[in-house]
Amino acid sequence: MKRLETFGEQETLELGRRLGRQAKPGEIYCLNGDLGTGKTVFTKGFAEGLGIREPVVSPTFTILQIYEDGRLPLYHFDVYRLSDEEELEEIGCEEYFYGDGVCLIEWAELFPDVIPSQAYTIHLEKNPERGFDYRCITITGPEDREANTHDSNRN
């Protein structure tokens, strides 16, 4: 698990950009956090890191936005408006989860049973005491969850 801090939109964008440069085919990133924590800003940076040049917008009403002009396709989901797992499955999420591109899923915590276990979780949170633009960003990978499972099995 990594815990990072950003102190402005540009820093959050740059963090996304760095992770996008490192992304590999088949990876899934779940973006969790309250409204206004920077999920879409992070995604814009991630897309830039993949070499995507077209404008990135949150797919709040379309649920899925596909970007194919980078070094890998980016499948950007926003599942906030879905009411159940079946709606996500009807979109054909598994085709994207196990495809050749990278998935970013905003509000993934709403449907944990659909998200593959190898997904990364990126949690963005504000702390008004640290400033309006402050964000604490926690990145958890599948290896972190596996370690926690092994630790809890020992008890």
C-alpha positions as CSV (number, residue, x, y, z in Angstrom):
1,M,0.0,0.0,0.0
2,K,1.2,3.5,-0.9
3,R,-0.1,6.7,0.7
4,L,0.6,9.9,-1.2
5,E,-0.3,13.5,-0.7
6,T,-1.1,16.1,-3.4
7,F,-1.6,19.8,-2.7
8,G,-3.2,20.9,-5.9
9,E,-5.0,19.7,-9.1
10,Q,-1.7,19.7,-11.1
11,E,-0.1,17.3,-8.6
12,T,-3.1,15.0,-8.7
13,L,-2.9,15.2,-12.5
14,E,0.8,14.4,-12.5
15,L,0.3,11.4,-10.2
16,G,-2.3,10.0,-12.7
17,R,0.1,10.7,-15.5
18,R,2.9,8.7,-13.8
19,L,0.7,5.7,-13.2
20,G,-0.6,5.9,-16.8
21,R,2.9,5.7,-18.1
22,Q,3.5,2.5,-16.1
23,A,0.1,0.9,-16.9
24,K,0.1,-2.5,-18.5
25,P,-2.6,-4.3,-20.6
26,G,-5.3,-5.9,-18.5
27,E,-4.8,-3.7,-15.4
28,I,-7.9,-2.4,-13.6
29,Y,-7.8,0.7,-11.4
30,C,-10.8,1.4,-9.1
31,L,-11.1,5.1,-8.2
32,N,-13.0,5.6,-5.0
33,G,-13.7,8.8,-3.0
34,D,-16.4,11.3,-2.4
35,L,-17.7,13.8,-5.0
36,G,-15.1,16.4,-5.8
37,T,-12.0,14.5,-4.6
38,G,-10.3,14.5,-8.0
39,K,-11.2,11.1,-9.6
40,T,-11.7,12.7,-13.0
41,V,-8.6,14.9,-12.7
42,F,-6.6,11.8,-11.8
43,T,-8.1,10.0,-14.9
44,K,-7.2,12.9,-17.2
45,G,-3.6,12.6,-16.1
46,F,-3.7,8.8,-16.4
47,A,-5.0,9.2,-20.0
48,E,-2.2,11.6,-20.8
49,G,0.3,9.1,-19.4
50,L,-1.1,6.5,-21.9
51,G,-0.6,9.0,-24.7
52,I,-4.3,9.8,-25.2
53,R,-4.7,13.2,-26.7
54,E,-8.5,13.6,-26.9
55,P,-10.3,15.4,-24.0
56,V,-11.2,13.1,-21.1
57,V,-14.6,13.7,-19.5
58,S,-16.4,11.8,-16.8
59,P,-18.8,9.2,-18.3
60,T,-21.4,10.0,-15.6
61,F,-24.4,9.6,-17.9
62,T,-22.8,7.3,-20.6
63,I,-21.3,4.9,-17.9
64,L,-18.4,4.0,-20.2
65,Q,-16.1,6.1,-22.3
66,I,-13.6,4.4,-24.6
67,Y,-10.3,6.1,-25.6
68,E,-8.2,4.2,-28.2
69,D,-5.6,6.7,-29.4
70,G,-3.0,6.0,-26.8
71,R,-0.4,3.2,-26.4
72,L,-3.2,1.1,-24.8
73,P,-7.0,1.5,-25.0
74,L,-8.5,3.1,-21.9
75,Y,-11.9,2.0,-20.7
76,H,-13.2,4.7,-18.3
77,F,-16.3,3.7,-16.3
78,D,-18.4,5.8,-14.0
79,V,-20.8,3.4,-12.3
80,Y,-22.3,5.9,-9.8
81,R,-25.7,5.9,-11.6
82,L,-26.1,2.2,-11.9
83,S,-28.5,0.6,-9.5
84,D,-27.2,-3.0,-9.4
85,E,-24.5,-5.4,-10.6
86,E,-26.6,-6.7,-13.5
87,E,-26.5,-3.3,-15.2
88,L,-22.7,-3.3,-15.1
89,E,-22.7,-6.8,-16.5
90,E,-25.1,-5.8,-19.2
91,I,-22.6,-3.3,-20.4
92,G,-20.2,-6.2,-21.0
93,C,-17.8,-5.1,-18.3
94,E,-16.0,-8.5,-18.3
95,E,-15.0,-7.9,-22.0
96,Y,-13.2,-4.8,-20.9
97,F,-11.9,-6.2,-17.6
98,Y,-10.1,-9.0,-19.4
99,G,-9.3,-7.2,-22.6
100,D,-6.1,-5.7,-23.9
101,G,-6.6,-2.2,-22.5
102,V,-6.7,-0.6,-19.1
103,C,-9.8,0.0,-17.0
104,L,-10.4,2.9,-14.7
105,I,-13.7,2.5,-12.7
106,E,-15.0,5.5,-10.8
107,W,-17.2,4.5,-7.8
108,A,-16.1,0.9,-8.0
109,E,-16.8,0.5,-4.3
110,L,-20.5,0.3,-5.1
111,F,-20.1,-3.1,-6.8
112,P,-17.2,-4.9,-5.1
113,D,-18.4,-8.4,-6.1
114,V,-18.1,-7.6,-9.9
115,I,-14.5,-6.2,-9.6
116,P,-11.8,-8.7,-10.3
117,S,-9.4,-9.5,-7.4
118,Q,-6.3,-8.3,-9.3
119,A,-7.6,-4.7,-9.5
120,Y,-5.8,-1.8,-7.9
121,T,-7.8,0.5,-5.6
122,I,-7.0,4.2,-5.5
123,H,-8.8,6.0,-2.8
124,L,-8.8,9.8,-2.9
125,E,-9.9,11.9,0.1
126,K,-10.0,15.5,1.1
127,N,-8.9,16.9,4.5
128,P,-10.2,20.5,4.8
129,E,-7.9,21.1,7.7
130,R,-4.9,20.6,5.3
131,G,-6.3,23.0,2.7
132,F,-8.9,23.1,0.0
133,D,-6.7,21.4,-2.6
134,Y,-5.1,18.8,-0.4
135,R,-5.7,15.1,-1.2
136,C,-4.6,12.0,0.5
137,I,-4.4,9.2,-2.1
138,T,-4.0,5.6,-1.1
139,I,-3.1,3.0,-3.6
140,T,-3.7,-0.6,-2.8
141,G,-2.6,-3.4,-5.1
142,P,-3.6,-7.0,-5.3
143,E,-0.4,-8.0,-3.5
144,D,-1.5,-5.9,-0.5
145,R,-4.9,-7.7,-0.3
146,E,-3.1,-11.0,-0.6
147,A,-0.7,-10.2,2.2
148,N,-3.7,-9.1,4.4
149,T,-5.5,-12.4,3.7
150,H,-2.4,-14.4,4.7
151,D,-1.9,-12.3,7.8
152,S,-5.6,-12.8,8.9
153,N,-5.3,-16.6,8.2
154,R,-2.5,-16.8,10.8
155,N,-4.6,-15.5,13.6
